[in-house]
Every structure is written in structure tokens, then in C-alpha cells.
């Protein structure tokens, strides 16, 4: 596969277009015509560089798995024990990734079973051999001494998790409606900090200032 020979801008355009199409429709229903059109490249030229649909899928699976390992999982400072500070780290890293790869947070949808045995084996082997992400849990080993004594901490963490998922979905919807270029990361972080302030008032015995971990 010769996609690495493409200039960076066109390569990223193909990768993003393919990731979007595969996550929305799945491998079997995804259209290479749509991928080429959205990447602003002719289908013939695209196939000159990517080989075929299966090779493209396998390439983007490996590519985005590596991006997530190197640019997200391995960069989270798990020595930071405050749950809100750790979540804030997570959002900052996600926003950086979304600027270049708007659909990267949908990566897990690629793991759906397909009609291709080769792809299914690749996904299965990936799940078995994951290192960093396999052990990664944003909510593990946090400082629970900050929580109020009268609360069920496991339930509190579940509430915070639900809030986290909801806010992430809100960000993604906003970015896809407006486009990455028109999203305001400073405003997103400001809104996030406001939510964290209110959640700390509910769950903590005292309120701490946010800090980057």
C-alpha cells in the first residue's frame, strides 16, 4: 500500500473520510465512492494508493489504534488521583485529536464483525494484544477521600461517568454540526470547568481549584 507516499494533507483527508464512512455504515456497507468524494480525490487515484477497500480498512484500523495509544492513552497522567482533574486531562487530549481527526472518538465502532474473515481476525487479535488501552481505566485508583462521607462512592463515580459521556456526546454533536474549524475549544473547556465546579459542590466535602495534571 502506497498511502504513505501521499502528501500529509491528502493522506489525512483520505484517513478521515474513510474513518467517518466506516464508523457510520460499517465495513460492509461503506462506499469507497463516498470516501473518495469526501476526500476530494478520484476513486482511481485513491485505489492507486490504497489498493482496495479491505486494505484501506486495515490500514486505518492500525493507524488510528496507534494514534490513540500514542496521543491519548499513554499521555494521561494516572498519577493524578483527583477524578475531575483526570477527566480534564482527558478532554484536553481529546480536543487536540478532534482538531485533526474529527471522527477518532468513534474508533471503537470499527470493531464490529464484518464479512471479511481477515478483518475479523485482525480486530480479534487487536483486542487480545492491546497493552496500554487494555489496562486503561480513567476512573481507576482515584482519591476517594475528597468525597462526602455520606455518599455511596461507587454510585457517585457512575453518575460522574454518565455526565462525562453526556458531555462528550454534546461536544461531538456540536463539532459535527458546526465543523471542526468553527468549534471553540476555549469555550468548551470553560463550560466543562463550570460543570466540574458544580459536580464538586455535590460530591466533595470541599471545592478544589482545577489544575492540569
C-alpha positions in Angstrom: 0.0 0.0 0.0 1.4 3.4 -1.1 -0.7 5.8 1.0 2.4 6.8 3.0 3.7 8.3 -0.3 0.9 10.9 -0.4 1.4 14.4 0.9 0.2 14.8 4.5 -2.9 16.9 3.7 -4.3 14.4 1.2 -3.4 11.4 3.3 -5.2 12.9 6.3 -8.2 13.7 4.1 -8.5 10.1 3.0 -8.0 8.7 6.5 -10.7 11.0 8.0 -13.1 10.3 5.2 -12.6 6.6 5.5 -12.9 6.6 9.2 -16.1 8.5 9.0 -17.7 6.3 6.4 -16.6 3.0 8.1 -17.8 4.1 11.6 -21.2 5.3 10.3 -22.0 2.5 7.9 -19.7 -0.3 8.9 -17.2 -2.1 6.6 -19.7 -4.0 4.5 -22.0 -1.1 3.7 -19.3 1.6 3.4 -18.8 3.2 0.0 -15.4 3.8 -1.5 -17.1 6.3 -3.8 -18.2 8.3 -0.8 -14.8 8.1 0.7 -13.1 9.3 -2.4 -15.6 12.1 -3.0 -15.3 13.5 0.6 -11.5 13.2 0.4 -11.6 15.2 -2.8 -9.7 12.6 -4.8 -10.6 10.5 -7.8 -11.5 6.9 -6.9 -9.0 5.6 -9.4 -6.2 7.7 -7.9 -7.3 6.7 -4.4 -7.1 3.0 -5.3 -3.7 3.5 -6.8 -2.5 4.4 -3.3 -4.7 2.2 -1.1 -5.1 -1.0 -3.1 -8.7 -1.9 -2.2 -11.4 -1.4 0.3 -10.2 -4.1 2.7 -6.6 -2.8 2.7 -7.9 0.7 3.4 -9.9 -0.5 6.4 -7.0 -2.5 7.8 -4.7 0.5 7.3 -7.0 3.0 9.1 -7.6 0.5 11.9 -3.9 0.2 12.6 -3.3 3.9 12.0 -6.0 5.1 14.4 -5.3 2.4 17.0 -1.7 3.7 17.1 -2.7 7.3 17.2 -5.0 6.6 20.2 -2.3 4.7 22.0 0.4 7.3 21.5 -1.6 10.5 21.6 -4.2 9.7 24.2 -3.8 6.6 26.4 -0.1 7.0 27.0 -0.4 10.7 27.7 -3.0 10.5 30.5 -1.2 11.1 33.8 -2.8 8.4 36.0 -0.7 9.7 38.9 -3.2 12.4 39.1 -5.7 11.0 41.6 -8.4 13.7 41.5 -11.2 12.4 39.3 -12.1 15.8 37.9 -8.5 16.8 37.1 -8.0 13.5 35.4 -11.2 14.0 33.3 -10.0 17.4 32.4 -6.7 16.0 31.1 -8.8 13.5 29.0 -10.9 16.3 27.5 -7.9 18.4 26.6 -6.2 15.5 24.8 -9.5 14.5 23.0 -10.0 18.1 21.8 -6.4 18.1 20.4 -7.1 14.9 18.5 -10.5 16.1 17.2 -8.9 19.1 15.6 -7.1 16.7 13.2 -9.3 13.7 13.3 -13.0 14.6 13.8 -14.2 11.0 14.0 -11.5 9.4 16.0 -13.6 9.1 19.1 -15.8 6.7 17.1 -12.9 4.3 16.6 -14.4 1.5 18.7 -17.3 1.2 16.1 -14.7 -0.3 13.7 -14.6 -3.4 15.9 -18.0 -4.6 14.6 -17.9 -8.0 12.9 -17.7 -7.9 9.1 -18.0 -10.2 6.1 -14.2 -10.2 5.8 -12.5 -13.0 7.8 -9.2 -11.2 7.6 -10.6 -8.1 9.1 -12.4 -10.1 11.8 -9.1 -11.8 12.7 -7.2 -8.5 12.8 -9.8 -7.0 15.2 -9.8 -10.1 17.4 -6.0 -10.1 17.6 -6.0 -6.4 18.4 -8.4 -6.9 21.3 -6.2 -9.7 22.6 -2.9 -7.9 22.3 -3.7 -4.4 23.4 -1.3 -3.2 26.1 -1.9 0.4 27.3 -5.6 0.7 26.4 -6.4 -2.8 27.8 -5.4 -1.7 31.3 -6.5 1.8 31.0 -9.5 3.0 33.0 -9.9 6.7 33.6 -11.8 6.0 36.8 -9.5 3.5 38.4 -7.4 4.3 41.5 -8.8 7.8 42.2 -8.6 9.7 45.5 -11.9 8.9 47.2 -11.1 10.8 50.4 -12.4 14.0 48.8 -16.0 12.6 48.6 -18.5 13.3 51.2 -18.7 10.6 53.9 -22.5 10.1 53.5 -22.3 9.2 49.8 -22.0 5.9 48.0 -18.8 6.5 46.2 -19.3 3.8 43.5 -22.7 5.3 42.6 -21.1 8.8 42.6 -18.4 7.7 40.2 -21.2 6.2 38.0 -23.0 9.5 38.0 -19.8 11.3 37.0 -19.2 8.7 34.3 -22.7 9.3 32.9 -22.1 13.1 33.0 -18.8 12.6 31.2 -20.4 10.5 28.4 -23.2 13.1 28.0 -20.8 16.0 27.7 -18.6 14.1 25.3 -21.6 13.4 23.1 -22.6 17.1 23.3 -19.2 18.2 22.2 -19.1 15.7 19.3 -22.6 16.8 18.1 -21.6 20.5 18.3 -18.4 19.9 16.4 -20.1 17.9 13.6 -22.9 20.5 13.2 -20.5 23.5 13.1 -17.4 21.8 11.8 -14.0 21.5 13.5 -12.8 24.8 12.2 -15.7 26.7 13.9 -15.5 24.9 17.2 -14.3 27.0 20.2 -12.1 24.9 22.4 -11.7 27.6 25.0 -15.5 27.9 25.3 -15.8 24.1 25.6 -13.2 24.0 28.4 -14.8 26.9 30.2 -18.2 25.1 30.0 -16.5 21.9 31.2 -14.9 23.7 34.2 -18.3 25.1 35.1 -19.8 21.6 35.2 -16.9 20.3 37.2 -17.3 23.1 39.7 -21.0 22.2 40.2 -20.2 18.5 40.5 -17.6 19.1 43.1 -20.1 21.0 45.2 -22.4 18.0 45.1 -19.8 15.2 45.7 -16.9 16.7 47.6 -16.5 17.8 51.1 -14.7 20.9 49.8 -14.1 22.5 46.4 -10.7 22.5 44.8 -9.4 24.7 42.1 -8.9 22.9 38.8 -5.3 22.0 37.9 -3.8 20.4 34.9 -2.3 17.0 35.7 
